[in-house]
């Protein structure tokens, strides 16, 4: 009987140790992954009200604040880190102000949410504007970044339900480019009038997508469905830019 009890106790201790070991192996990306999967819908809308209660998200923000991306093993790791940081800091910023109807309603200076609100990093505080322009655009010169970062607004490229990772980064950026450009609520082709209606992102950051002698329509055509791409390539289409909807990307 005593030996049976010993075996039982050892089994319980082993089980507890295994659970502790498993929890220790849950990395920051896994934490943010579960947050995105739980609180972000397939169409990119966020349940901010419920997310505000989540302790795991706070731990991920701590990770971002205490990690020096220079210590990461490659540019892909660093790019993924800063894309995730941008998206997480935007969510944090919204949660700090919630309830709000738009990030443009934060602060009295235009675009204060991006220019004035600061977030802690290993090397000091940073604004979303500096993060986007210096840490991402200038450093990596990768136009598809614009399809990966989300500004908590309806017209932004949608927030996906998983973290960006070095191992999948190329696949994820390409998928986001295709998804955003073929989303008719954000970009669409009017064949009858030969007008390509595009997101204002292509106007604001045009130089990131094409050189001066190139057409933005040709860049977009590279991601359009085959039928629309052929039409844009074979016809002279005018480009017009859609109004930007800054309404909060919140689940109703």
C-alpha positions as CSV (number, residue, x, y, z in Angstrom):
1,X,0.0,0.0,0.0
2,X,2.8,2.4,0.9
3,X,4.6,1.7,-2.4
4,X,1.4,2.5,-4.3
5,X,1.1,5.9,-2.4
6,X,4.7,6.7,-3.3
7,X,4.1,6.0,-7.0
8,X,1.0,8.1,-6.9
9,X,2.8,11.0,-5.2
10,X,5.6,10.8,-7.7
11,X,3.2,10.8,-10.6
12,X,1.5,13.9,-9.3
13,X,4.8,15.7,-8.8
14,X,5.9,14.7,-12.3
15,X,2.7,16.0,-13.7
16,X,3.0,19.3,-11.9
17,X,6.6,19.7,-13.0
18,X,5.6,19.0,-16.6
19,X,2.9,21.7,-16.4
20,X,5.3,24.2,-15.0
21,X,7.9,23.4,-17.7
22,X,5.3,23.7,-20.4
23,X,4.1,27.1,-19.1
24,X,7.7,28.4,-19.0
25,X,8.1,27.5,-22.7
26,X,5.1,29.7,-23.7
27,X,7.0,32.5,-25.4
28,X,5.9,36.1,-26.0
29,X,4.9,35.4,-29.6
30,X,2.6,32.6,-28.4
31,X,1.0,34.9,-25.9
32,X,0.3,37.6,-28.6
33,X,-0.8,34.9,-31.0
34,X,-3.5,33.7,-28.5
35,X,-4.6,37.3,-27.9
36,X,-5.0,38.0,-31.6
37,X,-6.8,34.6,-32.2
38,X,-9.2,35.3,-29.3
39,X,-10.0,39.0,-29.7
40,X,-9.6,39.7,-33.4
41,X,-12.3,38.6,-35.9
42,X,-11.5,37.2,-39.3
43,X,-12.4,40.6,-40.8
44,X,-9.9,42.3,-38.6
45,X,-12.2,43.9,-36.0
46,X,-11.1,43.9,-32.3
47,X,-13.1,43.2,-29.2
48,X,-11.4,46.0,-27.2
49,X,-13.8,45.8,-24.3
50,X,-12.9,42.2,-23.5
51,X,-9.2,42.5,-24.4
52,X,-8.8,45.2,-21.8
53,X,-9.2,42.5,-19.1
54,X,-6.5,40.2,-20.6
55,X,-3.3,39.8,-18.5
56,X,-1.4,38.0,-21.2
57,X,-1.5,41.1,-23.4
58,X,0.1,43.1,-20.7
59,X,2.9,40.5,-20.5
60,X,3.5,40.8,-24.2
61,X,3.8,44.6,-23.9
62,X,6.4,44.1,-21.1
63,X,8.3,41.8,-23.5
64,X,8.3,44.5,-26.2
65,X,9.4,47.1,-23.7
66,X,12.3,45.0,-22.4
67,X,13.7,43.4,-25.6
68,X,16.4,45.0,-27.7
69,X,15.7,43.9,-31.3
70,X,19.4,44.4,-32.1
71,X,19.9,41.1,-30.2
72,X,17.6,39.2,-32.6
73,X,19.4,36.9,-35.1
74,X,18.3,38.4,-38.4
75,X,16.6,41.3,-40.3
76,X,13.5,39.2,-40.7
77,X,13.3,38.7,-37.0
78,X,13.8,42.4,-36.4
79,X,11.2,43.3,-39.0
80,X,8.6,40.9,-37.6
81,X,9.4,42.3,-34.1
82,X,8.7,45.9,-35.1
83,X,5.5,45.0,-37.1
84,X,4.2,43.2,-34.1
85,X,5.3,46.0,-31.8
86,X,3.4,48.6,-33.9
87,X,0.2,46.6,-33.9
88,X,0.5,45.8,-30.2
89,X,1.2,49.4,-29.3
90,X,-1.7,50.6,-31.3
91,X,-4.0,48.2,-29.4
92,X,-2.5,49.4,-26.1
93,X,-3.0,53.0,-27.1
94,X,-6.7,52.3,-28.0
95,X,-7.2,50.5,-24.7
96,X,-5.8,53.4,-22.7
97,X,-8.3,55.8,-24.4
98,X,-11.2,53.4,-24.7
99,X,-14.1,54.0,-25.3
100,X,-13.4,56.1,-28.4
101,X,-14.9,56.2,-31.8
102,X,-11.7,57.0,-33.7
103,X,-7.9,57.3,-33.0
104,X,-8.2,60.8,-34.5
105,X,-10.3,61.8,-31.5
106,X,-7.2,61.4,-29.2
107,X,-5.4,64.6,-28.3
108,X,-6.0,68.1,-29.6
109,X,-3.1,68.2,-32.2
110,X,-4.0,66.4,-35.5
111,X,-2.9,62.7,-35.4
112,X,-1.8,63.0,-31.8
113,X,-2.3,59.3,-31.4
114,X,0.5,58.6,-33.8
115,X,2.7,61.7,-33.1
116,X,2.4,62.3,-29.4
117,X,1.4,59.1,-27.6
118,X,4.6,57.3,-26.4
119,X,5.4,53.6,-25.8
120,X,8.3,52.2,-23.8
121,X,11.0,50.3,-25.6
122,X,14.4,49.0,-24.4
123,X,16.1,52.1,-25.8
124,X,13.6,54.6,-24.6
125,X,10.1,55.8,-25.4
126,X,8.9,55.9,-29.0
127,X,5.9,57.2,-30.9
128,X,4.0,55.2,-33.5
129,X,5.1,57.7,-36.2
130,X,8.8,57.2,-35.4
131,X,8.3,53.4,-35.2
132,X,6.7,53.3,-38.6
133,X,9.0,55.8,-40.4
134,X,12.4,55.0,-38.8
135,X,12.2,51.5,-37.5
136,X,10.3,50.0,-40.3
137,X,10.2,52.1,-43.5
138,X,13.7,53.6,-43.5
139,X,15.4,50.5,-42.1
140,X,13.8,47.8,-44.3
141,X,12.6,49.6,-47.4
142,X,9.8,47.0,-47.7
143,X,6.6,48.5,-49.1
144,X,4.5,45.6,-48.0
145,X,5.0,46.7,-44.5
146,X,2.1,49.1,-45.1
147,X,-0.3,46.1,-45.6
148,X,0.9,44.5,-42.3
149,X,0.7,47.4,-39.8
150,X,-2.8,48.3,-38.5
151,X,-3.8,51.8,-37.3
152,X,-7.0,50.7,-35.6
153,X,-9.2,52.2,-38.3
154,X,-11.7,50.8,-40.7
155,X,-9.7,51.7,-43.9
156,X,-6.4,50.3,-42.6
157,X,-5.3,46.9,-43.8
158,X,-7.0,44.5,-41.5
159,X,-5.3,43.1,-38.4
160,X,-4.6,39.4,-38.9
161,X,-5.3,36.8,-36.2
162,X,-1.7,35.7,-35.8
163,X,1.7,37.2,-35.1
164,X,4.2,38.0,-37.8
165,X,7.2,35.7,-37.6
166,X,10.6,35.5,-39.3
167,X,9.9,32.0,-40.5
168,X,6.6,33.0,-42.3
169,X,7.3,36.7,-42.9
170,X,7.6,36.6,-46.7
171,X,4.4,34.5,-47.0
172,X,2.5,36.7,-44.6
173,X,3.5,40.0,-46.3
174,X,2.6,38.6,-49.7
175,X,-0.7,37.3,-48.4
176,X,-1.5,40.7,-46.9
177,X,-0.7,42.5,-50.1
178,X,-3.0,40.3,-52.1
179,X,-5.8,40.5,-49.5
180,X,-5.6,44.3,-49.1
181,X,-5.4,45.2,-52.8
182,X,-8.3,42.8,-53.7
183,X,-10.5,44.0,-50.9
184,X,-13.1,46.0,-52.7
185,X,-14.0,48.0,-49.7
186,X,-10.5,49.5,-49.8
187,X,-9.5,49.2,-53.5
188,X,-11.5,48.5,-56.6
189,X,-11.5,48.8,-60.4
190,X,-14.2,50.5,-62.4
191,X,-13.8,49.0,-65.8
192,X,-16.6,50.9,-67.4
193,X,-15.1,54.2,-66.6
194,X,-11.5,53.0,-66.6
195,X,-10.8,54.2,-63.1
196,X,-8.8,52.4,-60.5
197,X,-9.9,53.5,-57.0
198,X,-7.2,53.0,-54.5
199,X,-6.6,53.4,-50.8
200,X,-5.1,56.7,-49.7
201,X,-2.2,54.6,-48.4
202,X,-0.9,54.5,-52.0
203,X,-1.0,58.3,-52.2
204,X,0.5,59.0,-48.8
205,X,3.4,56.6,-49.3
206,X,3.5,56.4,-53.1
207,X,7.3,56.7,-53.1
208,X,7.6,53.5,-51.1
209,X,5.8,51.5,-53.8
210,X,7.1,53.0,-57.1
211,X,9.9,55.1,-58.5
212,X,9.1,58.4,-60.2
213,X,8.9,57.0,-63.7
214,X,6.7,54.1,-62.6
215,X,2.9,53.9,-62.3
216,X,1.2,53.0,-59.0
217,X,-1.4,51.2,-61.1
218,X,1.3,48.8,-62.3
219,X,2.4,48.0,-58.8
220,X,-1.2,47.3,-57.8
221,X,-1.8,45.2,-60.9
222,X,0.9,42.8,-59.7
223,X,-1.4,41.8,-56.9
224,X,-4.8,42.1,-58.5
225,X,-6.8,39.0,-59.6
226,X,-5.8,37.9,-63.1
227,X,-8.8,39.5,-64.9
228,X,-8.4,43.0,-63.3
229,X,-4.6,42.8,-63.7
230,X,-4.9,42.2,-67.4
231,X,-7.4,45.1,-67.8
232,X,-5.1,47.5,-65.9
233,X,-2.1,46.4,-68.0
234,X,-3.8,46.7,-71.3
235,X,-5.7,50.0,-70.7
236,X,-4.9,53.5,-69.7
237,X,-6.7,53.8,-66.4
238,X,-7.1,56.9,-64.2
239,X,-6.2,56.5,-60.5
240,X,-8.4,58.1,-57.9
241,X,-8.1,57.8,-54.1
242,X,-10.9,56.8,-51.8
243,X,-11.8,58.7,-48.7
244,X,-10.2,57.2,-45.6
245,X,-12.5,55.9,-42.9
246,X,-10.9,56.6,-39.5
247,X,-13.7,54.9,-37.6
248,X,-12.4,52.5,-34.9
249,X,-12.0,48.9,-36.0
250,X,-14.1,47.7,-33.1
251,X,-16.4,44.7,-32.9
252,X,-20.0,45.8,-32.3
